[in-house]
């Protein structure tokens, strides 16, 4: 890491990595001062509870396979903030990140001086992404909301294609206590004339989406009606899909990701790209290009295999909706003789809900904490785990490296043992 980049990273962090202020006025002011870079290219906007980043990465890969220059903005990052802003599938360089920040920072300070609340970390990375994409330039931006939709900092793009992944309960302290409230917030990314690509939703979630579509005169394509997965088969390193798209059926599509939820994400991504490129009942995308796009997809931290003997899988499931999908994939696509989970969660997450889903499928759990300032304490998480697993099946580690070492030792007590680890 260069000294300049480290300084910029520290300046961003000083805004409060987890501070949230839901107000579009400040980001709108900043972008106006920057010359409205978000208007320099068309966008595809994604919201939902789970699957946003994986779907965004698939859309990115499909568009690049069609010869387009892409910008992608997702969150959170795993190792460096640069992962949030990619050009043609690659994180921006430290040099470009620093240069863009130096252009944006003085204008951000100007906005801060005239506001009750300074711009947040997420406001700043959003502005940096939009400015980077305009400067590149890109042919299309794929933009994932940070939280919710209507009042999210990204909701200044008025995207022509809006994608809504499955909606469940999460972030209830900000979005509301019911699925309907959460769906209402997320439906805010639907703007006049947009094409909406939505996953199959519960009635509670579908109602606000359909009402928003009618209110702004958008059009909608729904999984299970206009598009969807026709079949899937487990394959080495992933799965093979047959997908009904908006423009026809795409057969023998290899997706190098695991789980029915990733197949669903693939159907959403394909429909979104078809809508963006103008494919539909009268025109189908080239199936070979679609296959190429999906083959090039990756999604770090989503049932990602990082070691063998014993196997270590990383997965970022952080709510019961996501953990249910992970557990289903583990049961359907892996055959472990011994399975040990490593779990760390944020303090505001449903730890009991996550552990209850894990309990039937793992032999033991090692609880720990991650490096986030919002992490749940090891003591609190251990108490919850022991209530669900029983004391004999729960191990405790002070940090993630120690937890992984303990889990490997537990897995290797069986000569054919395997390990799966989570860090969320």
N, C-alpha and C positions, 0 to 999 in steps of 0.2 A: 504494500500500500504506500503510495507516495505521500510525502508530507502535506502537499496541497490538498489532496483528496481527504486525508485524515482530518485536516482542519475544517473542511467543508462538512464532512460527516458529523463532526462535533458540533458545528453551528446548527445543523439541522436537528440533532438530538437535543440541543438546548431548548428547543421549542416544546419539548415534552412529547416523547414518542407515543404515549398513550392518551394524550390530551385530545378531547373531542369537543368541537363546537359546530353545531349544525346550523350554518348560516351561509347562503350562497353569495351574499353581497360582497364579502371580502375577496373571495376568489374571483368573482366577476370583475371587481375593480382592478385587481392585479392583472388579469388577462386583458382587460381593455388597455391598460398602460403598456402591455407587451404587444399590442396590435392584434389582439384576438387570434393567436396562433391556432386555436382549436377549430377555426373556420377554414383553415388552409387545406383541408383534406376531409373526405367522408369518414364516418366512424361506424363501428359496430359496438354496441353498448351491452354489457352483461350484468345481470343481477341474479339473485337467488340465494338460497341458504348454503347449499353445498354444490361442488362441481364447477364453480365459476372459472377457477384458474385452469383446470384441466381442459375445459371446453374452449377457453380463450386460446390455449396453446394449440389445440387441434385446429381451430379456425385459422390461426396464424400459419400453421404448416400447410393447410389446404390452399390458402391464398398465395403463399410463396410458390407452391407447386404450379399455380396458374400464372406465374411470372410477375406477380405484384411485389412491390417493395412495401414492407409492413413495419408498423410501429406497434408495440404491445405494452400496455400498462396494467400490471397486476400487483396484488399485495396479499399478505406480507411477503417479505423476502426471507430466504433461508440463511444466507451468509453475508451478502452485501446489498446495500440499497440499490446498487446498479442493476440488480436482477429485476427490479420493478419496471425498468424502462429498457426495452429491447428494440433493436433495429435489425430487421431481417432475421429475427430469431436469436440474436446474440445480445447480451447485456451491453449497454453503452460503455465505452472506455472511460477510465478515470479522467483522462484529459478532456474528453467531451463533456463529461458530467461537471467537472470543475468550471469549464468555460461557460457553460449554460448557467450554472449557479451564479457566477460572477455577474452575468447580465441581469438575472432575475432579482438578486438580493437587494440592490439599492431601491428598486421599485417596491419590493415587499416591505422594506423599512418605511417607505413613504406611506403605504397602506396601513401599516401597524400604527404609525403616529396618529392617524386619523380614525382609529377604530377603538372600540371598548375592549376588544379581545384581539391579540396578535394572531396572525395567520398560524395555523397548526402545522405540524410536521407533514400531515397528509395533504393539506392545502399546497404546501411548497413542492412536494414531490409531484403532485398533479400538474402544477404549473410548469415544473421542469420537464415533465413528460410531453406536454402539449407543445412547449417551445422547441424541444429536441426534435419532435416529429415534423414540425414546420420547417426547421432548419435543414433537415436531412436531404431532401424532403421525402416523405412517404406517400404512397398511393392510397393507403387506408390505415386507420388506427383501430386497434382492437382494445377496448377500454373496459376494465372491470371496476365496478363500484367498490368503494371501501366498506361502506356499511349502509344498508337500506337501499335508497334510491332517490326519492324525491328531494331530500335535503343533502345528499351526498355531494362532495366537492366536484365530482366528475359530471354531475348532471347539468352541465352548461354546454353540452355538445349537440343536443337535439339530434341524436343519431337516427339515420334512416332505417337501421335494423336494430331492434332491441331483442335480446335473448334473455329468457327467464328460466333458470334451472329449477329443480325441485325446491319447494318452499317448506320449511319446517320451523320449529321453535328454536330460536337462538337470538342472542342480543336483546332479550325481552326487556331489559332495563331501559333500552333506548327506542325500540321499535314497537313495543306493545306486548301484552300478555297472550294474545290470541293469534292463530294463524291468519285470520282475516285482517287484523291490524298490521301484521308484518307484510302480508301481500299488498295491502293498500300502500304502504310505504315504498315497496319495491316497484309497484306499478307506476310510480312517478317518473320512471325513465322513459315511459311511452309518450311520445310527442306526436303532434299533428302530422298525418301522412305516413307515419312509420309502419314498417312491417314487423310484427311481433312473432317471434318463434318461441313457443313455450313448451316446457316439459309437461307431461301429464300431471295435473295438480288435484289435490283434494277439493271438494266443492267449496270449502271455506276460502281457499286460496284462489280458485278459479273465478269466483264471483267478482271480487274487486278488479281483477285483470280485465275481464270482459266488460265491466262497466267503464273502465278507463279507456279501453279500445273504442267503445261506442262514443264516449264523451269527446275524444279528440279526433275521431274519424280515421283511426288507424285500421290496418288489416291484420288478421291473425292466422297463424298456422299452428295447429296443436298436435303434439305427439299422440299417436294412437288414432288420429283422424287423417291429417294430411301427410304425415311422415312417421317413421318409427323403425325400430329394429325388428326385422322379420325372423331372423334366426341368428344364433351365435353358438360357436363351438370352441372349447378350450384348445389352445395350440401352444407349442413350445414358445415361451417368452411372451405370451399374450393370448389373443383370441382371433377367430375368423368370423366376420360378420356378413350378413346380407341385410342391407338397409333400404327401406322404401324412402326415397327422397321426394322432394317436391316435383322433380322432373323425371322420375322413373326409379327403377330398382338398380342398386349397385351391389353386385355379387362379389364374393371372394375378396372381401376387404380385410387385410390383416391389420390389427390394432395391437401394438406392442405394450399394452396395458392390461391389467387384470380387473375382472369384476363386471357384473351386469350394469353397475352404475356407470362405468366407463363406456360401455356400449351405448347406454342412453345418452351420455355426453357426446359421443360420436355422431349420433343421429341428430342431435341439436346443432352441432357444429356444421354438419353437412347441409342441413336445411338453411342455416344462417348464411352460409357461403353461396348456396343456390340463390337465395333471395337477393343477396348483395350483387351477384353477377348477372341477375336477370333470368336465371333458369326457372323453369316451371313446367306446366303441362305441355307447352309447345316446344320446349327445348331442354335436353338433358346435358349435364356436364360430361366431359370425356371420362368414362370410368377408369381408364388407365391413369389419368392425372389425379383423380380422386384417390386411387389406391396408393399412388406415390406420396400424396400428401399425408395420408394416415400412417403409412409406414415410417415416415420421418418424425412422427410425434413422440414426445417424451413428456413426463410429468414428474419431476423430482419430488420425493417425499410423499408419493401416493403409491403405497404398496411397492416401493422401490427396493429392489434387491441390491444390497451393498456388500454382502459377503456370503460365501458358502462355507460349509463344514465348520461350525454349524451355519445354517442359513440365517441371515439377518435381513428382515424387511423393515423399512421405515414407512410410517403412515401418519398423516397429519389429521386424522379424524378428531374433531374437537367438540362434537355434540352428538347426542344419541342418534339423530338421523344419519349422520355420517358414519358413526361407528357401526350401525346396523348394516350398512352397505359393506363396510370392511369385513365384518364378521362373516357375512354371507359369502364374500369372495374367498375368504380363507377356507371355509368349509367346502366350497364347490371346486376350487382350483388348486388346492395344495393338500398334500398328504403328509402330515407331520406325525412322527411317533411320540414326540414330546414337544410341547409348545409353551414357551415362557413369554410373558408380556412385560415390557418396560413401560411405565406410564408416568407422565408428568402432565399436569393441567394448569390452566390459569385459574385464579381464585374465583372468578365469576362464572365458571363453567359447571355443568351438571356432572360432577365426578361420580356420584352414585349411579346416574343413568349410564355412563360409560362403562363402569365396572360391572354393573348388572348384565350388560350385553356380552362382556368378555368372559364372565365367570364360567358359563357352560363349555367354552371352547378352549380354555387354556389350563395348563396344569398348575401354574404358579404365576404370581405377579410381583415384580420389583417396582416399588413406588419411589419416586425421586422428584426433583424439581428441575425446571429448565432455567435459563439465565434471564428470563423476562422479569422485570420488576413487578409484574402482575401475577407471578407464579404462586400457586397454592403451596403452603408450607408442607414439608414432608410429613410432619407430625399429624396434621389435619387429614392429609390424603391417606396416610396409613390407617388412621382410625376408621375412615369410611371403608377402606379396602378390607380390613379385618372383619367388619360387620357383614360383608357380603361373601368373602372368600373363606373366612375363618383364619385364625392367627397362623396356623401351620403352613398355609399356602401363600403367605405374604412376607416378602423381604423388603428391607428399607435400605436406601442408599442416599448419601448426602448430596450427590451430584450425578449428572448424567454419565460421565465416563465410568465412575464406580458402579453405577447401576448396570451398565452394559457388561462390564467385567463379571459382575455377580450373576447376571442372567446367562452369560455364556457358560459359566461354571455349572449352573443348574441344568442347562440343556445338555451338557456333556456328561452328566451323571448317567445318561443312557448312551451307549456307544453309537446308536443311530439317532441320537437326539437332534432336534432342530430348535431354532430360536426365531421368534418374531418379536420385533421391538417397535414401540410407538413413542413418539415425542411430539406433544402437541402444546 
